[in-house]
């Protein structure tokens, strides 16, 4: 909820940002593109469903934001951005294309903000890294960041347009699923620091090979300021990269920011070394991929010249975003919600982490297929079967897992279904032990969009597998 007295834009500023003559109008306290989320004082931008040829969107369609203007006004919108004049009494910014208008606002917001800005991309872990960098910087200054996974052609300019001019830091996710999408977004963000977390076979179906994904991710450098810094995983080849300052993070001796993790049952202790200096910090999240994300976040703060000691003090408080590996404890059962997305490497990491921790507890994985992998899909799905050797139960969902040799898992294979809706939760609860650990991981459209984890959580609360119930997150 926005403070009622916070003015984000004065109306004449919006006019100038859109190339219009400045006129009197209301002060705007927020920017919104969804009439269901409009709050009093917002500018409602009526976007079309089709973003044009440069960007692809899973939500492309004939829906037009202009159809929802009455709902936005009823919700309290103080102004509109439209592509055609509306017979409404509130002020309107009329532009040729409202997506272009949104980009104009994002560009103007970036130009008027004189703090430091971070852009984050990678095949996996972007949202976690963005949330962690944001959390570490908030203790050091006014920090604005994108929310959720606002990392595409409308999410990035919208996040920028919502940034207060007085911000000391800005942290933005930059995503893609087709070639040529990262560079224009990176140039819009105009970063002091660009972070490339990793390059993995996500969205491989839209690229010729992994090299194409590498080049696409590294095109974020096009948005770096001349004196900006590229923070990158130490194992990633940098052929063709011309960034002036490069800072590598990783677990090898060659990394500029080198981490050595020690894993415990309830936390991970990390020793990090930069040159001749060393520090220690505690991380609540487990797994090598989480350690790498924490090292990347530390490297970003190092590149910004931020207070490292203050950042280290905040490390134990960093939590996983919802759906990215956060833990729900219901009675004695641990439900690991990693349902937001998946690719072959992140799936393998999650399975290995589940198998290698908390010896003696029952370990169950509910795995959803990984989408957008192209011709390599079957091979990449089959390769994950070996990572299930240390588990007690496995349920698979979707066509991607059809080719598994299920007999190798024997009684540990608890079934395959075409849709998460087909999982018999009562039957699942009958097989669970009171202290079971359950991992739910798959592509977004398998579990996340259907609210499967919430359904499972409710079943666990109501089921006989637990006694007295308690819940933490």
Legacy VTK file of the C-alpha trace (Angstrom):
# vtk DataFile Version 3.0
C-alpha trace
ASCII
DATASET POLYDATA
POINTS 473 float
0.000 0.000 0.000
1.324 3.427 -0.999
1.492 6.211 1.611
-1.389 8.600 0.933
0.864 11.650 0.876
3.470 10.217 -1.529
3.455 11.940 -4.920
5.180 9.899 -7.602
4.551 12.185 -10.602
3.162 15.660 -11.110
0.861 15.731 -14.139
2.989 18.190 -16.185
5.963 15.823 -15.714
3.937 12.986 -17.209
2.986 15.162 -20.156
6.608 16.057 -20.872
7.739 12.443 -20.513
5.227 11.445 -23.211
6.205 14.289 -25.551
2.986 16.208 -24.876
2.518 19.855 -24.022
2.332 20.210 -20.209
-1.144 20.860 -18.866
-2.536 21.137 -15.346
-3.663 17.886 -13.784
-3.676 15.761 -10.663
-0.681 14.516 -8.728
-0.191 10.829 -9.416
0.693 8.419 -6.611
1.088 5.202 -8.578
1.166 3.643 -12.046
-1.072 0.678 -12.851
-1.907 -1.424 -15.926
-4.428 -3.757 -14.271
-7.807 -2.262 -13.355
-8.191 -4.872 -10.587
-5.147 -3.452 -8.795
-5.833 0.273 -9.179
-5.631 2.349 -6.017
-6.782 5.891 -5.376
-4.505 8.403 -7.082
-3.129 6.028 -9.739
-2.512 6.651 -13.410
-4.150 3.786 -15.319
-2.395 2.839 -18.571
-4.673 1.090 -21.069
-2.375 -1.438 -22.756
-3.296 -3.536 -25.763
-2.834 -7.319 -25.558
-0.313 -7.463 -28.417
3.101 -5.891 -27.676
4.089 -5.828 -31.349
6.738 -7.798 -33.261
9.745 -7.131 -31.006
8.447 -8.998 -27.960
6.587 -12.243 -27.445
4.092 -12.667 -24.643
2.244 -15.693 -23.305
-0.687 -13.374 -22.615
-1.003 -11.895 -26.114
-4.608 -11.602 -27.119
-7.445 -9.408 -28.215
-8.076 -7.946 -24.744
-7.694 -4.195 -24.699
-7.028 -2.160 -21.577
-9.352 0.552 -22.856
-12.256 -1.801 -22.122
-11.391 -1.690 -18.415
-11.208 2.082 -18.028
-14.607 2.381 -16.253
-13.462 -0.204 -13.691
-10.190 1.671 -13.176
-12.021 4.945 -12.602
-14.414 3.299 -10.170
-11.384 1.950 -8.260
-10.008 5.476 -7.850
-7.768 6.204 -10.840
-6.939 9.919 -11.072
-5.748 9.889 -14.681
-5.516 7.784 -17.810
-3.010 7.023 -20.542
-4.934 6.100 -23.676
-4.405 5.579 -27.401
-7.809 7.052 -28.243
-9.802 9.723 -26.467
-12.269 8.523 -23.851
-15.566 10.125 -22.934
-14.512 10.382 -19.306
-14.213 13.367 -17.008
-10.731 12.598 -15.597
-7.511 13.874 -17.261
-6.029 11.807 -20.081
-2.613 11.418 -21.664
-3.416 10.557 -25.271
-0.511 8.869 -27.060
-0.159 6.946 -30.315
0.687 3.678 -28.534
0.263 3.113 -24.811
3.109 0.565 -24.554
5.421 3.172 -26.097
3.969 5.661 -23.631
4.781 3.328 -20.737
8.358 3.026 -22.035
8.557 6.842 -22.170
7.566 7.020 -18.510
10.125 4.352 -17.612
12.846 6.209 -19.490
11.954 9.527 -17.842
11.896 7.905 -14.397
15.379 6.532 -14.962
16.711 9.874 -16.164
15.440 11.812 -13.157
16.806 9.280 -10.620
20.450 9.983 -9.719
21.173 6.988 -7.514
22.732 3.673 -8.565
20.867 1.040 -10.544
21.339 -2.731 -10.773
20.007 -4.946 -13.569
19.751 -8.707 -13.046
19.376 -11.475 -15.604
20.028 -15.207 -15.748
18.271 -18.435 -16.612
17.396 -19.230 -13.002
17.229 -17.384 -9.692
16.613 -13.829 -10.951
13.778 -13.111 -8.563
15.680 -14.477 -5.573
18.746 -12.406 -6.457
16.660 -9.285 -7.007
14.909 -9.728 -3.665
18.188 -10.411 -1.861
20.038 -7.451 -3.380
17.040 -5.266 -2.568
17.003 -6.531 1.015
20.721 -5.867 1.500
20.494 -2.354 0.038
17.409 -1.270 1.973
19.524 -0.982 5.109
21.782 1.478 3.265
19.416 3.824 1.488
16.039 4.341 -0.164
15.715 1.332 -2.452
13.185 0.709 -5.191
12.884 -2.658 -6.942
10.688 -4.537 -9.348
8.121 -6.814 -7.753
7.129 -10.390 -8.545
8.624 -11.294 -11.899
8.075 -7.968 -13.633
10.938 -8.534 -16.049
9.506 -8.337 -19.568
8.497 -5.693 -22.121
5.846 -4.193 -19.834
7.178 -5.277 -16.421
10.531 -3.481 -16.747
9.200 -0.064 -17.891
6.365 -0.302 -15.357
8.840 -0.986 -12.549
10.938 1.966 -13.683
7.918 4.263 -13.955
7.059 3.451 -10.332
10.533 4.431 -9.065
10.561 7.570 -6.885
12.953 10.263 -8.078
14.600 10.306 -4.638
15.658 6.642 -4.717
19.259 5.906 -3.762
19.174 2.454 -5.379
17.115 0.723 -8.035
17.110 -3.057 -8.579
15.451 -4.541 -11.656
14.981 -7.983 -13.166
15.475 -8.357 -16.914
14.135 -11.509 -18.524
13.564 -13.027 -21.932
12.255 -16.090 -23.690
13.120 -15.170 -27.294
16.255 -13.726 -28.942
16.702 -9.964 -29.003
14.607 -9.105 -25.945
17.226 -8.329 -23.284
19.192 -5.571 -25.022
16.376 -2.993 -25.382
15.266 -3.616 -21.798
18.849 -3.281 -20.540
19.314 -0.022 -22.412
16.120 1.274 -20.804
17.358 0.380 -17.300
20.793 1.997 -17.953
22.684 0.194 -15.204
25.624 0.910 -12.958
25.915 -2.837 -12.292
24.709 -5.721 -14.452
24.456 -9.186 -12.901
24.367 -12.356 -15.023
23.579 -15.134 -12.558
23.906 -18.097 -14.898
23.249 -19.440 -18.388
21.172 -22.620 -18.422
19.011 -24.469 -20.977
15.841 -22.539 -20.148
13.758 -21.464 -23.188
16.125 -23.612 -25.269
13.255 -24.312 -27.658
13.494 -20.719 -28.927
17.275 -20.738 -29.473
19.596 -22.752 -31.703
21.779 -23.816 -28.773
23.085 -22.819 -25.347
25.552 -20.427 -26.983
22.611 -18.411 -28.263
21.260 -18.124 -24.726
24.712 -17.060 -23.470
24.894 -14.292 -26.037
21.369 -13.158 -25.228
22.046 -13.005 -21.480
25.312 -11.121 -21.956
23.577 -8.575 -24.170
22.606 -6.973 -20.850
25.998 -5.263 -21.132
24.479 -2.990 -23.785
22.716 -1.221 -20.930
25.807 -0.717 -18.773
27.081 2.795 -18.176
30.624 3.368 -19.545
32.112 2.968 -16.066
29.668 0.252 -15.041
30.504 -3.211 -13.728
29.510 -6.649 -14.981
29.067 -9.233 -12.208
29.126 -12.734 -13.655
29.458 -16.400 -12.678
33.123 -17.388 -12.823
32.527 -20.356 -15.155
30.727 -18.348 -17.842
32.778 -17.654 -21.018
32.931 -13.937 -21.790
33.835 -14.007 -25.490
32.802 -10.738 -27.082
32.137 -8.928 -23.790
33.608 -5.422 -23.630
32.511 -4.308 -20.149
35.191 -2.116 -18.567
34.898 -3.658 -15.102
34.209 -7.374 -14.600
33.741 -9.064 -11.245
33.458 -12.863 -11.174
31.762 -14.750 -8.343
31.846 -18.477 -7.666
33.269 -21.379 -5.708
36.586 -21.744 -7.551
39.934 -20.202 -6.641
39.763 -18.163 -9.862
36.691 -16.209 -8.721
37.138 -12.573 -7.684
34.452 -13.144 -5.046
35.102 -16.691 -3.861
32.851 -18.593 -1.521
33.469 -21.732 0.529
30.213 -23.123 1.974
29.782 -25.410 4.969
26.358 -27.040 5.061
24.453 -27.659 8.297
21.003 -29.100 8.915
19.310 -25.715 9.409
21.668 -23.233 7.724
24.737 -22.773 5.566
27.893 -21.036 6.745
29.761 -19.251 3.954
33.320 -17.939 3.959
33.824 -15.337 1.230
37.185 -14.000 0.084
37.994 -10.972 -2.068
41.704 -10.470 -2.621
43.326 -10.530 0.806
40.113 -9.895 2.726
37.764 -12.564 4.079
34.358 -12.498 5.743
31.894 -14.995 7.179
28.122 -15.025 6.935
25.228 -17.318 7.741
22.630 -18.182 5.112
19.239 -19.617 6.001
18.667 -21.104 2.538
20.481 -24.314 1.588
21.953 -25.716 -1.605
24.872 -24.724 -3.812
22.670 -22.628 -6.100
21.520 -20.518 -3.128
25.127 -20.042 -2.025
25.994 -18.834 -5.533
23.081 -16.394 -5.436
24.294 -15.019 -2.103
27.819 -14.600 -3.519
26.379 -12.819 -6.550
24.450 -10.461 -4.253
27.587 -9.782 -2.222
29.528 -9.092 -5.446
26.860 -6.606 -6.574
27.209 -4.654 -3.331
30.981 -4.745 -3.719
30.660 -3.316 -7.244
28.338 -0.575 -5.956
30.811 0.430 -3.260
28.206 -0.301 -0.591
28.870 -1.047 3.073
29.873 -4.724 3.051
29.856 -5.171 6.812
26.267 -3.923 6.995
25.327 -6.252 4.155
26.871 -9.264 5.864
24.861 -8.540 8.997
21.678 -8.785 6.893
22.560 -12.063 5.153
20.956 -14.386 7.764
17.634 -12.581 7.276
17.386 -13.273 3.545
14.394 -15.457 2.686
13.303 -17.291 -0.433
10.565 -15.629 -2.508
7.284 -17.533 -2.662
7.448 -20.416 -5.114
11.253 -20.335 -5.403
12.183 -22.863 -2.750
10.598 -21.344 0.339
9.663 -23.795 3.074
6.199 -24.236 4.556
6.167 -26.291 7.762
2.805 -27.869 8.550
3.027 -29.858 11.749
6.098 -31.998 11.183
5.834 -31.997 7.380
8.139 -29.739 5.389
6.694 -28.531 2.080
9.345 -27.027 -0.224
7.546 -24.734 -2.653
9.721 -24.428 -5.762
6.727 -24.378 -8.069
7.257 -21.065 -9.824
9.580 -22.355 -12.537
12.110 -25.007 -13.505
14.903 -25.797 -15.922
17.159 -28.885 -16.061
19.902 -27.417 -13.875
17.666 -25.867 -11.226
15.629 -29.092 -11.103
18.790 -31.125 -10.593
20.000 -28.741 -7.864
16.672 -29.002 -6.045
16.622 -32.812 -6.191
20.213 -33.123 -5.001
19.596 -30.684 -2.162
16.529 -32.666 -1.065
18.379 -35.989 -1.226
21.476 -34.789 0.628
19.934 -33.056 3.650
18.132 -34.194 6.817
19.157 -37.850 6.796
16.467 -40.191 8.077
13.445 -38.168 6.995
11.130 -39.360 4.244
11.833 -37.407 1.046
9.240 -37.007 -1.693
9.411 -35.073 -4.972
6.417 -33.988 -7.055
7.987 -33.005 -10.369
6.275 -31.052 -13.137
7.555 -31.124 -16.690
9.971 -28.440 -17.903
8.572 -26.488 -20.850
10.167 -24.666 -23.803
13.136 -27.067 -24.096
12.654 -27.887 -27.776
14.051 -31.093 -29.340
16.287 -31.733 -26.312
13.306 -32.022 -23.972
13.147 -35.815 -23.727
16.886 -36.204 -23.103
16.921 -33.437 -20.485
13.954 -34.927 -18.624
15.439 -38.424 -18.669
18.728 -37.138 -17.230
16.935 -36.098 -14.042
15.969 -39.637 -13.095
19.420 -40.294 -11.635
18.942 -37.356 -9.240
15.972 -39.192 -7.675
18.048 -42.113 -6.389
18.153 -40.745 -2.836
14.399 -40.135 -2.610
11.624 -42.220 -1.064
8.826 -41.207 -3.399
8.457 -39.524 -6.803
5.352 -38.292 -8.634
5.751 -36.916 -12.167
3.412 -34.574 -14.012
3.199 -33.858 -17.739
4.339 -35.178 -21.098
8.013 -34.374 -20.472
8.321 -37.286 -18.036
6.496 -39.868 -20.173
9.746 -41.491 -21.354
11.131 -42.203 -17.867
12.107 -45.798 -17.150
9.885 -45.959 -14.098
10.815 -49.538 -13.245
14.241 -48.296 -12.137
12.570 -46.428 -9.277
10.540 -49.467 -8.276
8.206 -48.833 -5.347
9.643 -45.350 -4.987
7.747 -44.321 -8.143
4.385 -43.115 -6.820
2.748 -42.396 -10.165
2.521 -40.216 -13.244
-0.339 -37.893 -14.189
-0.999 -35.586 -17.112
-2.015 -32.628 -14.950
-1.450 -31.521 -11.370
-5.231 -31.580 -10.992
-5.073 -35.370 -11.406
-2.887 -35.931 -8.319
-4.876 -37.808 -5.680
-4.005 -35.803 -2.558
-5.748 -38.232 -0.207
-3.682 -41.100 -1.587
-0.542 -38.988 -1.263
-1.269 -38.182 2.386
-1.696 -41.882 3.168
1.884 -42.513 2.027
3.475 -39.630 3.896
5.298 -40.055 7.182
4.760 -37.430 9.933
8.171 -35.792 9.322
8.181 -36.016 5.500
9.853 -33.494 3.240
7.965 -32.768 0.011
9.497 -30.898 -2.932
7.134 -29.412 -5.545
9.007 -28.186 -8.612
8.087 -27.642 -12.244
7.492 -25.053 -14.923
5.159 -22.203 -14.082
2.184 -23.527 -16.028
2.287 -26.933 -14.306
1.809 -25.996 -10.628
2.044 -22.259 -9.982
-0.779 -20.932 -12.135
-3.153 -23.565 -10.709
-2.319 -22.887 -7.063
-1.312 -26.505 -6.491
0.930 -25.830 -3.491
-1.893 -24.054 -1.699
-4.178 -27.033 -2.366
-1.536 -29.383 -0.982
-0.972 -27.131 2.032
-4.681 -27.221 2.855
-4.779 -30.985 2.435
-1.866 -31.330 4.850
-3.581 -29.090 7.388
-6.763 -31.138 7.202
-5.156 -34.556 6.771
-4.298 -37.175 9.333
-0.601 -37.167 8.449
-0.077 -34.349 10.987
-1.106 -34.003 14.579
-1.051 -30.546 16.147
-0.507 -28.123 13.273
1.784 -25.187 13.138
2.973 -23.266 10.138
5.989 -21.176 9.323
7.327 -19.677 6.150
LINES 1 474
473 0 1 2 3 4 5 6 7 8 9 10 11 12 13 14 15 16 17 18 19 20 21 22 23 24 25 26 27 28 29 30 31 32 33 34 35 36 37 38 39 40 41 42 43 44 45 46 47 48 49 50 51 52 53 54 55 56 57 58 59 60 61 62 63 64 65 66 67 68 69 70 71 72 73 74 75 76 77 78 79 80 81 82 83 84 85 86 87 88 89 90 91 92 93 94 95 96 97 98 99 100 101 102 103 104 105 106 107 108 109 110 111 112 113 114 115 116 117 118 119 120 121 122 123 124 125 126 127 128 129 130 131 132 133 134 135 136 137 138 139 140 141 142 143 144 145 146 147 148 149 150 151 152 153 154 155 156 157 158 159 160 161 162 163 164 165 166 167 168 169 170 171 172 173 174 175 176 177 178 179 180 181 182 183 184 185 186 187 188 189 190 191 192 193 194 195 196 197 198 199 200 201 202 203 204 205 206 207 208 209 210 211 212 213 214 215 216 217 218 219 220 221 222 223 224 225 226 227 228 229 230 231 232 233 234 235 236 237 238 239 240 241 242 243 244 245 246 247 248 249 250 251 252 253 254 255 256 257 258 259 260 261 262 263 264 265 266 267 268 269 270 271 272 273 274 275 276 277 278 279 280 281 282 283 284 285 286 287 288 289 290 291 292 293 294 295 296 297 298 299 300 301 302 303 304 305 306 307 308 309 310 311 312 313 314 315 316 317 318 319 320 321 322 323 324 325 326 327 328 329 330 331 332 333 334 335 336 337 338 339 340 341 342 343 344 345 346 347 348 349 350 351 352 353 354 355 356 357 358 359 360 361 362 363 364 365 366 367 368 369 370 371 372 373 374 375 376 377 378 379 380 381 382 383 384 385 386 387 388 389 390 391 392 393 394 395 396 397 398 399 400 401 402 403 404 405 406 407 408 409 410 411 412 413 414 415 416 417 418 419 420 421 422 423 424 425 426 427 428 429 430 431 432 433 434 435 436 437 438 439 440 441 442 443 444 445 446 447 448 449 450 451 452 453 454 455 456 457 458 459 460 461 462 463 464 465 466 467 468 469 470 471 472
